[in-house]
């Protein structure tokens, strides 16, 4: 099916689905859609009272999708584009509002409010967040989250809320099996008593992967404790441990695919990670004087990368991150009107080191040690001007100091010992008007930013000596957004958002830049990101649930040699349609279709080459529940579509296109027992 026909099919299906739901709900007995609480302001509020585009993927929706990883759940979410290089989650990114290759550096990912973005180009490791431990996923689109969260929240924030122990002690045993020898086993124990809630979880996972040398193996441990010391004081502690190893089969050019197949591995490279963290925090109710809350966190990640195919140096990197985040909130009336104030500081110290060892002798060749110290202060206020009209405004000031230290033991490259300091500010202002129960319209304007990652500053000169690009600037943008959330009936709701982002000094990797012509991180002149996001959710007779979304994104260069050209890897059209049927005898059927349109290949800023084909995937599953037992059988990529979420053109070598083929049709079986 061609891209235009596929998109037309999706549009017609969505229109028909919405019409069917609307007419059905007008005539049949209705069910009430859940009123969802979200935390985009670092405190809970109803979703219809937020002045921005916010959505939530609930625990029930996660269970219905029957996916293996969080990124698989996010594929069908409104306005989100997922790019998974190898299909196992070890190298994946999530794009919000059209940032292409650098998307994972422009979306801030939080787990229970803890930053998971690293200070280097590795971004977020999606494999270390166990999906079965997730309570809900909050998605904040646009730059309005920058005031509260700062760096990396340029285009959006994804806040993953994990489960908390509740009720009597109980255990949960889960096993998953699937294609490519996928297997996962998990056990958890949780409960609550005498003011203490607790949850402990351990799991192991393994797969050979769709492609040769795309194996993935991991072990994870997670704990979460909350203790109510008094009615006014609480303490909390959480920790996580993740150990994984995975293959790096590299990209494939078309002649290689034709000679072998799309599952072929061009390289036998591999890597392994060890990552753990601790978070200790607490809060105190100051009664009429507000609430004070603070978290202190420590994280250490170690990665070893091996490149036997080309005999390159072995890379061993380590990142240690310390964070302290005190916050004060005051929920008291001002001039007899509701008012909520949130203020705080964020301090982070990150120590990044990357050492290169000879592959043959294991002797240290070069070492790099970079520190990033960031300090930010923020203030945001929400004021109820009238009963139905709320205003929001906030400001953030953040400074980041980078300390670079580089040494080559051979003496060929000169040592580097330099410092660099950047400052940025963020602001937002908006309003939300609740014109009916569970219905609202909103507007906001915001400024967001992103500092360069520590390894974006470095490049090799014409003599292959490592240098610092001290002229690299932070990226910042001015964002406008207008939207509405409307509940037509108790069982049918829809939302619409229009956005426009003017980005200056957008950071990107120029594959032919630098003195050697083999690549350097630079700043674009100016870019423009604008579009429309639409979604609906419906249900009637407690038997049929219909939902869908559509996103139009136009991301282009403004000025410069690529004026009016499209940013690579950003599709104009993306949409999803889903159906859930509650069948007799405790059975349920789920069907989800997702369409991603054509986009230009990575590195093709000039739009000189043809576009990467669009694709549509269909996933289905059937589940059965009986007392404490839950079983789910699923088929992903039901139509066995051949496609690539990530692909580019090699301008530096031969101008040929390269692909990272995505998995074909595959099967999963999940068995879960709670007692």
N, C-alpha and C positions, 0 to 999 in steps of 0.2 A: 504494500500500500504506500503510495507516495506521501511526502510530507504534507502537501496541501489537502489531499483527500483525508489523511489521518486527522489533521487538525479540524477539518470540517466535520468529520464524524464525531470527534470529541465535543465540538460546540453544539451540534445537533443533539447529541446524547445528553449533554448538560441541560440544555433548554427543555428537552422532553422530560428529563428527570425532575427538574424544578416544577414544571407545569403539572406533572403527575402528582408530585408530592403536595402541591398547593391545592389541587382539586380534591385529592384524597383526604387531606386533612380537613377540608371544609365540610366533608360529608361523613367521615368516619370518626370514631372515638379517638381522641387525641392523647398523646403522651407528652409530658412536660420535659423539655430539654433542660439539662442541668445548668444551674446558675453557678458559674465558675469563679473562684477566688484566685487572683494572680498577685505576683510580687514585683512588678516592674519598678516600683518606687522604694525597694528594699523594705517594704511593709505591705501587708495584705490589703487588697481592695477588690471589689467586683470588677469584672472585665469591662462592663459597660460604663464604668466611671473613669476609664483610662483615656488620656488625651493622646492616643497613638494607636498604631496597628499592632495589636497583641492577640495571640491565639494560644490555645493550650491543647496538647495531645494528652488525653487522660489515660490512666492505667487500663481502663476497659478497652479503649481504642488500641492501645499497644498490644494487649492480649489478642484482640480480634485480627490484627495484621499478621501475627505469627511470624515475626522476623527474627533474624539471628543477632543483629547488632542495631545500635541506635541509628546509625546512618541509613540503614535499610528502612527504618520507620520514617525518617525525615524525607525520603524521596517523594512521597506523595503529599507532603505538607505544602500549603499555599505559599508561593513565592520563593521556595527553596530549590536549589539545584545541587545535586550530589554528584561528585566526581570521584570514583574509586578506581585507582590505577590497576590494581590486581584482583579486585573482587573479593578480597579477604579482610578489608578494613585496615590493613597495616599502613597504607598510604591513601588517605581520603581527605576530601575537603567539602565544605558546605558553603554555597554561594547565596547571598541575599542581595538583591538589587544590582546584580551585574558587575562583579569585580574580576571575573575570569580567573586567571592563574593564581592571583594573589588573594583569592576569596577567603582562604582559611586564616589569613592574617588580618582581615577586616571584620570578622565575626568573632565576638568574644563568647567563649563557652564557659559557663559556670556549673559547678556541681555543688548544690546546697549553698550557693553564694561564693564558693571558692574558685578562683581563677585556675583554669587548666591550660590556657595558652602559654607556650614556652617563649623564652626570649630570643630563640633562634628560629630559623626558617622551617623547622620541623612542625611548628604549629601545634594542633591538638591531636593527641593520640586517642582516637575514638575506640580502640579495642580494649582500653583499660576501664571502660565504664560498663559494667554488666547490665544488660538490658532488663533482665528479670528482677533487678533490684530497684528499678525506676518507678516512682509513684506517679509522676507527670512530667511533661516537658513544656516549658513556657518559651514562646518565641516572640521577641520584641523586635519588630522590623524598623529600619531607619536609624537615624542618629540620635534619637531622643534619649537613649540609654547612656550616652557619653558623659553626661553630667554626673551620674551616679557611679559609673564604672570606668570611664576614662579610656586609656589606650586600648586599641584593638576593637572597640565597640563602634567602629566607623559606620558600618552598614546594618548592624543588628546585634542582638544578644540572645543567646540560647541558654536558658537556666534549667538545668536538670535537677529535679527534686527527687531524692531517694526516699525509700520507705522508712518508716519508723515503727519500732516495736509497739504492739498494742495487745491488750487483753491478757488472757491466760497464756502460759508458756505453750508454744506450739512449734512444730518443725515443718519444713517444706523440702521435699526431695524432687528434683527435676532432672530429666534426661532428654536430650535432643540428638537425633541422628539424621543424616541426609547425604546427598550426592557428594562426590569427591572425598569420600571417607570422613565427612564431617561428623564429629561427635562432641557432645558437651554434657558434663555431669555437674550438678550443683546441689549443695545442701545448705540450709539456713535454719537458724534457731532464733526466735524472737518472743517478746512478751513485755509486760509492764506490771509493776507492783510497787506499792509504798513510795510513790513518787519517782521511781526509776523505770525508764523504758530502755530496752536493749535489743540489739539485732546483731547477729554474727552470721557471716556468709562466706563460703568457700567454693571455688569452682575450678574446673580444668576444661580446656577446649583444644581441639586439634582438627586439622583438615589438610589433605594433600593439595587442595586448591584446584581451581578450574584449569589453570595453565600449569605446565611443567615448571618446577621450582617456584611455585607460588604457595608453598606450604605455610601453615601458620599453627603455632602451638603456644598455649599460654596457661598460666596458673594465676589465680586471683584470690585475695582475701580482703574482706570488707567488714568494718565494725562501726556501730553508731550507738552512742550512749547519751541519754538525756536524764538529768537528775534535778528534781524540783526541791531545792534546799529549803525554801520557805515559800509562802504564797507570792512573795515579791522577788525572789531570787532563784535563778536556775543556772545550772552548769551543763556543758555538753562537750563531748569528745568523739571524734571520728578518726578513722585511720583506713588506709588502703595499701595493699601490696600487689604489684603486678610484675610478672616475669614472662617474657615472650621471646620467641625466635621465629623468623620468617624469611622466606626467599624473595629475591629481587630479580625476576626474570628479564627485566628491561623491556623496551618497546620493540615493535616489529614493523618493518617497512613492507610494503605490498609485495615486492619480489620474494621476500622471505616467507610471507604467508602463502604465496602461490606455490613455492617450492616445498614447504612443509605443511603447516596448518596454523590456525589461529590460536592453538593451545601450545605452540612451540615456545621454548625458552631459549633466548639468544645468549643468556649469561647464567652462570651458576653462582652469582653473588648472593650474599645473605647478610643478615644482621640479627642482633639480639638486644633486648631492652630489659633493664631492671629498674623499677620505679616504685617508690613508696612515699607516703605523706602522713602527717599527723596534724590535726586541728584541735585546738583547745579554746573554748570560748564560754561566754556566759552573759547573762543579762540581769538587770536590776530595775524594778519598777519604783520610780521616784514619786509615785502618786501624781499629784497635781503639777509636779515639776518635770514630768515626762518619763522617758525610759532611756537607760544607758545600756549599750551592748558592745562587746568587743570580741574579736577572734584573733588568735595568733596561730600561724601555720608554718610548717616546714615541709619542704619537698626535695627529694633527691632522685634524679634520673640519670642512669648511665646507659650509653648506647655504644656497642661495638659493631663496626661495619667492615665486612671482608669482601675483597674484589679479586678472587683468584683467576677469573677469566682473562683480565688484562694485566694481572700482576701488579696492580696499583697498591699504594701504601694502605695499610690497615688503619682505620680511623677509630679512635676511642674518645668519646666525648662525655662530659659530665656537666650537669646543671644542678646547682643547689639554690633553692629559693626560700627566702624567709619573708613572711608577710605579717603585718600588724594592722588591723583595720577597726579602730574604735568608731562608734556611731552613736549619735544622740537624736532622739525623736521626741517631739512634743505635739500632742493631739489635744489642744485646748481652743475654745472659741476666741475669735478676735472680733470686736464690735458685734457681739452676739451671733456671729456667723461661724460655721465650722471651719477649722483651720488645722492643717497638719504640716509640721516642719520637720525636715530631716537634714542633719548636718553631720559631717565626719571627716576623718583623715584616712588616707590609704598610704601605707609605707611598704615598699618592696625592695629587697636586696637580692639580686640574682648574680651568681658566680658561674660563668660559662667557660669551660675549657675544652679544647679540641687538640688532641695529640695525634701525630702521624708516625706510624711505625713501619719499617721496611717489611714487606710481605715475606721476604726470604730469610732475613736475619732477626727480625723482631727488635731491631735497634731503633731507638727514638730518633726521628729525623727533624721534626719541627714541633713546636708547641705554641698554642694560642691560649691566652687567658684574658677574658673580658668580663668586667663587672658592669652591671647596670643598677643604678640606685635611683629609685623614683619616689617622689613624695607629692601627694595631692591633697587639696582641701576642697570640699564641695558643700553646697547649700541648695536645698530645693524646698519650695513651699507650695502647698495646694490649698487654695482658698475658695470657699463656697460663697460666691457673690450673691446668688439667689438659690432657692431650694433646688432648682434644676440645672443651674449653671455653675460649673467649677472652673477655676483658673489655676494654671500651674506655671511656675517659673523657677529657674535654677541656674547656677553658675559653678564652674569647676576650674581650678588652676592647677596645672601639673607640670612638674619639672623632672627631667631625666638626665642623669650624668653617666656617661659611658667612659670607662677606663680600659684602654687597649694595651695589651702586652703580647708581643710576638717574637719568637727566637728560632733561628735556623741553625742547627748544630753543625751543618756543613760549612757555614760561613758564607755561603753563596748569596743568600738574601740578607739584606740589612735588618737589624732589629727595629721593632716598632714599639715606642712607649709614648702614647699620646692620650689626651683626654678630649672629650667632646660633650657639650651640654646643650640641651634643647628644652624649650618651654612651650607649652601649648595651653589654650583655654577652650572650654566648651560651655555652651549655654543652651537653654531651651525655654520656650514660652508657648503656651497653648491654652486651649479651652475645650471643654466637653459639655454639651448640652443634652440632658436626658429629656427628650420631648415626649416620651411615653415609657411605661414600665418595660424595663429590659431593652430599650431602644435609645440610641444616642447618636449624635453627630459630633465630630471633633475636628480640630485644626491644631497644628503645631509647626513651629519653626525652630530649628536647632542647628548648632555647630558641633561637628564631631571631628576627631583627629586620630592619627596613627603615627607613632614614632617608628623609625626604621628598626628592624631586628638587628641584633648584634653582628650577624654574619652578612647582612646586606651591605655593610660598609666596606667589606673587603673585596679585592679583585686582584688579578694578575696583570702586570704590565707587559710591555712588548718583550721583555727578557724573562718572563714567567716569574718575576719576583713579586711577592705579596705586598700590596699597597692598601692604603686607606683612602676611600673617597670621602674626604671631609666636607665636600660640597653637597652631599646628599641631605635633603631637607625632609622634615616631617610632612606628612600629608594631612590636609584638612579640607572640610567640605561644609557648605551651607545647604541645609535640607528643608524642604517644604512638604507638608503632607496634609491632606484633607480626606475625611472618610466618614462612614456611617455604619452602624450596626443596627439592624432592624429585626424585630420578632413579629412576623406576620400573624402567627397563631402560637399556641403553646407548644406545637410540634414542629414549627418551621421557622428558621431564622436565616438571615443572610447578612453579609458584610461586604463593603466596597471601600477601597482606598486608592487615592491618586497621589503619586509622589514625584518629586523632582529634587535631584541632588546635583549641585554644582561643585565639582571636586577640583582642587588646585594641588599641584605637586604630587599627583597620585603615583605611588611607588610601584615599580614593575621591573622585570628582568629583560633587558635587551640582549637577545641571543647573539647578536653581531656587534655589540658595543664593546667599549674598552679599547686600550691601545693594541691588544693582540687580535681584536676582532672576534674573540670567542666568548664574549658575554660580560656584562656588567649591570649592576642594579642602578637604575636612574629614576628621575622624576619625569612623568609626562608633562606636557604644557598645561592643558586643561582638559577635563572630561565632563560629560554630562550624562547622568543616569536618570531616566524618567520612565513612568509606566503606570499600569493599573493592576490592582489585585482584587479578585472577587472570589467569594466562597459562600457556600450554603450548606445547611445541615437540616435534615428532616426525618421524621419518624411518625408512623401512625399504626393504630391497632396493636401496638407493642409487638409487632411481627416483622415489619418492613422498615428498614432504615436506608435512606439515600443521602449521599453527600458528594460534594465535588468542589473544585476550585479551578480558576484560570488566572494566569499571570501574563501580562504583556510588559516586556522590558526593552527599552531602547537605550543602549549604552554606547556612546560615540565620543570620538576625540573632537575637541574644539580648539581651533588654531593649530599651528605647526604643520609639518609636512604631511600628517595624516588627517588633516581637517575633514570632519564629517564622515570619517571611516568608522566602522564598528569595532568595538573592543573584542578581541578573540575569545572564543569559548562561551560567549554569552548568547543564548537563544532568544529570539524575539517572543516566542510563544512557548508556554508550558501549561499543562492542565492535567487534572486527575478527576476521575469519576469512580465512586464506589457504591456497592450494594451489599447490604447485610440482611439475611433472611433467618428468622427464628423458626426452626422446623420442629415438628413433633418429636417426642421421645428425647428431649434434651439435646437435640442436634442443632447446629447453626452453620450457615453457609456464608462465606465472604468472598467478594470478587472486587478487585481493584485494577483499574487501568490508568496508566500514566503516559502522557505524551510529552516529549521534549523536542523542540523544533531544530531546524538547521542552525549552525553557527560556524563562524570562521575558525580555522585551525589555530592552535597556539603558535605564537611568533609571527602570525600574518597580520600585523598591524596595518599594513598597506592594503589589505583585502585584495591582494593580487592573485590569490589562488581560489579554487572552488571551495564551496562550503562543505563542512562535515555533515553527513546525512542526519536528518532527524530520525526519531524512532518512537515506537509505542510498545510498552510492555504490559502484559496482563498477568496478574498473580491471583491465585485462588486458594482457599483452604476450607476444610470442613472440620468442625469441632464437636466433641461430645463431652458432656459433663454429667457426673453422677456422684452425689455426695462429695467425698474428698478427692475424687479422681477427675482429672481433666486430660483429654487426649485431642491432639490436633494433627491433621495430615494436610500438607500444603504443596502446591506446585508453583514455583516461581518462573517467570518468563515462559508462561504457558504456551505462547506461540513460537517459542524457540527462535526469537529474533536475534540476528547477528548485528551487534552494534558496539560502539566504543563511547564511554563517557568522557574519556580523556584522549586527545590526539593532537598532533602538531605537525609542523613542517620544519625540516632541518635546513635552515638557511645558511648555517655556518659551514656545512660540509658539501652536500650534494643537491639541496633543494627538494629532496623527496619527503613525502608525508610519512609519519610514523604513528602507530596506533598502540593502545593498550586495550586489547579485546576484553569485553565484559562477558560474564558467564552466560552459557546457553540455558536451556531448560534444565531445571534441577528440582529435587524433591526434599522435603523435610518431614520429620515425624517427631512430635513432642509429647512426652508423658510426664505428668506432674501429679504428685500425691501430697496432700496436706493432712497432718495429724497433730 
